[in-house]
Amino acid sequence: MSLSPTRPATIVGRRRRKRTFATTIWRTSGSRIPIARRRRRVMELTERQVERFQRDGFLIFPALFSAEEVERLREEAERVAGLDAECVFREGSGGVPKAMFRLHAEDGPTASPAYRAAAHAPRILRPAQQALGTDEVYIHHCKVNMKAAIEGSAWPWHQDFGTWHLDGIDRPSMATFLIMLDEATEMNGCLYFLPGSHRDGRVDPYFDSSTAYSLWASKPETMKAAMRALPEPVPVTGPPGTAALFHCNLLHASGHNLSATDRWHAYFCFNACANRPRDVEDPRPDYVRSTDWRPMVQGADAIP
């Protein structure tokens, strides 16, 4: 079996600038050289993909996980969502689940062998290493964000490094892999990426407590200026199993889930081991600011 590319997605920006964004589509065929290669089941990004990641701040991989693998990850997420644990957050007081952490851990109430295997799977770990330019990486945190049908609230425009910098991390040598556990549509609150916004570096955030999980968000005036200067935001849509890799300074957001179906995403946030957090006063809990800085080792590609 070989893996071959199809034509990349084309986005037309507000300023009539035609931009092509990196979309790697895996399909079986007897075709020519693939856009990404697997050697001993290790997915390697091409030089062109790495350049696109540096330019746009993200890559999208449809069908990176099979229906069976997604079903297993979804089952584990549903199990953890039913727990009463410190690292499980809900909409309002005792409402539907909003976010949960530490699924990749070796132990603890939310630990899941399936998520731990996914974190070490070559198809996730190797591209993350390439994006960060080092083989020595660890997971800053792993989480599942859940937008329940009708009730799932929005996440405002923000940069992940806006918060992670306050964790004591000095350099934006970080990237996140997301896996869609449900179909993501614009109606059910898909993610939006602002292409190229990571190249402007970290912008000064403000603390937004308007949603169930408070975070450091980008100021409205900052967002207006960025959206005037850059191409249109890209809706990150696709069926379950679609994945995306994005830079920690990429501006992104998602809307309210107005649909009758849930929209759950799993996130694996990688950091270079050499970029580990320095000591800060009153650090955030371990489930969002990991203290396990050991370099990760590639595991099997299977999800148990």
C-alpha positions as CSV (number, residue, x, y, z in Angstrom):
1,M,0.0,0.0,0.0
2,S,1.3,3.5,-0.8
3,L,0.1,6.9,0.3
4,S,-0.5,9.6,-2.2
5,P,-1.6,13.2,-2.1
6,T,-4.5,15.0,-3.7
7,R,-4.8,18.6,-4.6
8,P,-4.4,21.0,-1.6
9,A,-7.2,23.2,-0.4
10,T,-7.4,26.7,-1.8
11,I,-8.6,29.6,0.3
12,V,-9.6,33.0,-1.1
13,G,-8.8,35.8,1.4
14,R,-10.7,39.0,2.0
15,R,-8.0,41.0,0.3
16,R,-8.4,38.9,-2.9
17,R,-5.2,37.0,-2.2
18,K,-5.4,33.5,-3.3
19,R,-3.6,31.3,-0.8
20,T,-3.0,27.5,-0.8
21,F,-2.9,25.9,2.6
22,A,-1.3,22.6,3.5
23,T,-3.7,19.7,3.4
24,T,-2.2,16.2,3.4
25,I,-4.8,13.6,2.3
26,W,-4.0,10.0,2.8
27,R,-5.4,7.6,0.2
28,T,-4.4,4.2,-0.9
29,S,-3.2,3.9,-4.5
30,G,-0.3,2.7,-6.6
31,S,0.8,6.3,-7.2
32,R,4.1,8.2,-7.4
33,I,6.1,9.7,-4.6
34,P,3.8,10.5,-1.6
35,I,3.5,13.9,0.0
36,A,4.5,12.4,3.3
37,R,6.4,9.1,3.7
38,R,6.2,6.3,6.1
39,R,9.3,4.3,6.8
40,R,8.7,1.5,9.3
41,R,5.3,3.1,10.0
42,V,7.0,6.5,10.9
43,M,5.3,9.4,9.2
44,E,7.8,11.9,7.9
45,L,6.8,15.4,6.8
46,T,8.3,16.5,3.5
47,E,10.5,19.6,3.3
48,R,7.7,21.4,1.6
49,Q,5.3,20.6,4.4
50,V,7.7,21.9,7.0
51,E,8.0,25.1,5.0
52,R,4.2,25.4,4.9
53,F,4.0,24.9,8.6
54,Q,6.5,27.7,9.1
55,R,4.6,29.9,6.7
56,D,0.9,29.2,7.6
57,G,1.3,28.0,11.1
58,F,-0.6,24.7,10.6
59,L,-1.0,21.5,8.6
60,I,-4.2,19.5,8.2
61,F,-4.2,15.6,7.8
62,P,-7.6,14.1,6.8
63,A,-8.2,10.5,7.7
64,L,-5.0,10.2,9.8
65,F,-7.0,8.0,12.3
66,S,-9.3,5.2,11.3
67,A,-13.0,4.9,12.3
68,E,-12.1,2.1,14.7
69,E,-9.3,4.1,16.3
70,V,-11.6,7.2,16.7
71,E,-14.3,5.0,18.2
72,R,-11.8,3.8,20.8
73,L,-10.6,7.3,21.7
74,R,-14.2,8.5,21.8
75,E,-15.2,5.7,24.2
76,E,-12.3,6.6,26.5
77,A,-13.3,10.3,26.4
78,E,-16.9,9.4,27.4
79,R,-15.6,7.3,30.3
80,V,-13.5,10.1,31.6
81,A,-16.2,12.7,31.0
82,G,-18.3,10.9,33.6
83,L,-15.7,11.2,36.3
84,D,-15.8,13.7,39.2
85,A,-12.2,14.8,39.0
86,E,-10.2,18.0,39.5
87,C,-9.1,18.0,35.9
88,V,-12.6,17.6,34.4
89,F,-14.3,20.9,33.7
90,R,-18.0,21.4,33.0
91,E,-20.3,24.1,31.6
92,G,-21.7,25.9,34.6
93,S,-22.2,24.1,37.9
94,G,-22.4,20.4,37.3
95,G,-23.3,20.8,33.7
96,V,-22.2,19.0,30.5
97,P,-18.4,18.4,30.2
98,K,-16.3,21.2,28.6
99,A,-12.7,20.1,28.9
100,M,-10.6,17.3,30.6
101,F,-6.9,16.8,31.0
102,R,-4.2,14.1,31.7
103,L,-5.6,11.4,29.5
104,H,-2.1,10.5,28.3
105,A,-0.8,10.0,31.8
106,E,0.6,6.8,33.2
107,D,-1.7,7.0,36.2
108,G,-4.4,9.0,37.8
109,P,-8.2,9.0,37.4
110,T,-8.3,10.3,33.9
111,A,-5.3,8.2,32.6
112,S,-6.1,6.2,29.4
113,P,-3.9,3.7,27.7
114,A,-5.5,4.6,24.4
115,Y,-4.5,8.2,24.7
116,R,-1.1,7.4,26.0
117,A,-0.6,5.2,22.9
118,A,-1.8,7.9,20.6
119,A,0.6,10.4,22.2
120,H,3.5,8.1,21.4
121,A,2.3,7.0,18.0
122,P,4.8,7.8,15.2
123,R,2.2,9.5,13.0
124,I,1.8,12.2,15.7
125,L,5.1,12.2,17.5
126,R,7.4,12.4,14.5
127,P,5.7,15.4,12.8
128,A,5.6,17.2,16.1
129,Q,9.4,16.6,16.5
130,Q,10.0,17.9,12.9
131,A,7.8,21.0,13.5
132,L,9.8,21.8,16.7
133,G,13.1,21.0,15.1
134,T,14.2,18.5,17.8
135,D,13.8,14.8,18.6
136,E,13.6,15.6,22.3
137,V,10.0,16.7,23.1
138,Y,7.5,16.1,25.9
139,I,3.8,16.7,26.3
140,H,3.0,20.0,28.1
141,H,-0.6,18.7,28.5
142,C,-3.1,16.5,26.8
143,K,-6.8,17.3,26.8
144,V,-10.2,16.7,25.2
145,N,-12.3,19.8,24.5
146,M,-16.0,19.0,24.3
147,K,-18.7,21.1,22.7
148,A,-22.0,19.5,23.7
149,A,-24.9,19.8,21.3
150,I,-26.7,23.2,21.7
151,E,-24.9,23.8,25.1
152,G,-21.3,23.9,24.0
153,S,-19.9,27.4,24.4
154,A,-17.4,29.4,22.4
155,W,-13.6,29.7,22.8
156,P,-12.5,33.3,22.1
157,W,-9.6,34.2,19.8
158,H,-6.3,33.3,21.5
159,Q,-2.8,32.0,21.2
160,D,-1.9,29.0,23.3
161,F,1.5,30.5,24.1
162,G,-0.3,33.5,25.6
163,T,-1.0,31.2,28.6
164,W,2.0,28.9,28.3
165,H,4.4,31.8,28.4
166,L,3.0,32.6,31.9
167,D,3.8,29.0,32.9
168,G,7.4,30.0,32.7
169,I,8.1,28.8,29.2
170,D,10.4,31.3,27.4
171,R,10.3,30.3,23.8
172,P,7.4,29.4,21.4
173,S,9.0,26.1,20.5
174,M,5.7,24.4,21.0
175,A,3.0,22.9,18.7
176,T,-0.3,21.0,19.2
177,F,-1.7,18.0,17.4
178,L,-5.5,17.8,17.4
179,I,-7.6,14.8,16.5
180,M,-11.3,15.1,15.6
181,L,-13.4,12.6,17.6
182,D,-16.6,13.9,15.9
183,E,-17.3,15.5,12.6
184,A,-16.4,19.2,12.8
185,T,-18.7,21.7,11.0
186,E,-19.1,25.4,11.1
187,M,-22.6,24.8,12.6
188,N,-21.3,22.8,15.5
189,G,-18.5,25.1,16.5
190,C,-15.4,24.1,14.5
191,L,-12.0,25.6,15.1
192,Y,-10.8,28.6,13.0
193,F,-7.2,29.3,12.2
194,L,-5.8,32.7,11.2
195,P,-3.1,31.8,8.7
196,G,0.3,33.3,9.2
197,S,-0.6,35.0,12.5
198,H,2.0,33.0,14.4
199,R,4.8,34.9,12.6
200,D,3.9,38.1,14.5
201,G,4.9,36.5,17.8
202,R,3.1,36.5,21.1
203,V,0.5,39.3,21.5
204,D,-0.4,40.8,24.8
205,P,-3.5,38.9,26.1
206,Y,-6.2,39.7,28.6
207,F,-7.9,37.3,31.0
208,D,-11.3,36.2,29.7
209,S,-13.6,34.5,32.3
210,S,-16.7,34.6,30.2
211,T,-16.7,30.9,29.4
212,A,-16.6,27.7,31.5
213,Y,-12.9,27.4,31.1
214,S,-11.3,30.8,31.6
215,L,-8.2,31.6,29.6
216,W,-5.9,34.4,28.3
217,A,-7.5,35.6,25.1
218,S,-6.4,38.1,22.4
219,K,-7.7,41.7,22.7
220,P,-10.5,42.7,20.3
221,E,-8.4,45.6,18.8
222,T,-5.5,43.2,18.3
223,M,-7.7,40.7,16.5
224,K,-9.3,43.3,14.2
225,A,-5.9,44.5,13.1
226,A,-4.7,41.0,12.5
227,M,-7.8,40.0,10.5
228,R,-7.5,43.0,8.3
229,A,-3.8,42.3,7.5
230,L,-4.0,38.5,7.0
231,P,-6.0,36.1,4.8
232,E,-9.5,35.0,5.9
233,P,-9.7,32.7,8.9
234,V,-9.8,29.0,7.8
235,P,-12.6,26.8,9.2
236,V,-11.0,23.5,10.3
237,T,-13.7,21.1,9.3
238,G,-13.8,17.4,8.6
239,P,-15.0,13.9,9.6
240,P,-13.8,12.0,12.6
241,G,-10.2,11.0,12.3
242,T,-9.1,14.3,10.7
243,A,-6.0,15.8,12.4
244,A,-4.2,19.1,12.5
245,L,-0.8,20.3,13.7
246,F,-0.6,24.0,14.6
247,H,1.9,26.4,16.1
248,C,1.6,27.7,19.6
249,N,1.4,31.3,18.5
250,L,-1.2,30.7,15.8
251,L,-4.4,32.7,16.6
252,H,-7.4,30.4,16.7
253,A,-11.0,30.3,18.1
254,S,-14.2,28.4,17.9
255,G,-17.9,29.3,18.1
256,H,-20.9,28.1,20.0
257,N,-22.2,24.6,19.1
258,L,-25.6,25.5,17.5
259,S,-26.2,22.0,16.2
260,A,-27.9,18.8,17.6
261,T,-24.6,16.9,17.6
262,D,-21.6,17.0,19.9
263,R,-18.2,18.1,18.7
264,W,-15.3,16.7,20.6
265,H,-11.6,17.2,19.8
266,A,-8.5,15.6,21.5
267,Y,-5.3,17.8,21.8
268,F,-1.7,16.8,22.4
269,C,0.4,19.8,23.2
270,F,4.2,19.3,22.6
271,N,7.1,21.3,23.9
272,A,10.9,21.0,23.3
273,C,12.6,19.5,26.3
274,A,15.2,22.2,26.2
275,N,12.3,24.7,26.6
276,R,10.9,23.3,29.8
277,P,9.2,25.8,32.2
278,R,11.4,27.7,34.6
279,D,10.1,28.0,38.2
280,V,7.3,30.5,38.6
281,E,5.4,31.7,41.7
282,D,2.1,29.8,42.2
283,P,2.4,27.5,39.1
284,R,-0.7,26.0,37.5
285,P,-1.6,22.4,38.3
286,D,0.4,19.5,36.8
287,Y,-2.5,18.5,34.5
288,V,-2.1,21.8,32.5
289,R,1.7,22.4,33.2
290,S,3.4,19.0,33.1
291,T,6.5,18.4,35.2
292,D,7.3,15.2,33.4
293,W,10.0,16.6,31.0
294,R,11.5,13.2,29.9
295,P,12.0,13.0,26.1
296,M,9.2,10.9,24.6
297,V,10.0,7.6,22.9
298,Q,8.1,6.5,19.8
299,G,5.8,3.6,20.4
300,A,3.7,1.3,18.3
301,D,1.3,2.8,15.8
302,A,-1.7,0.8,17.2
303,I,-4.3,2.3,19.5
304,P,-5.2,-0.3,22.2
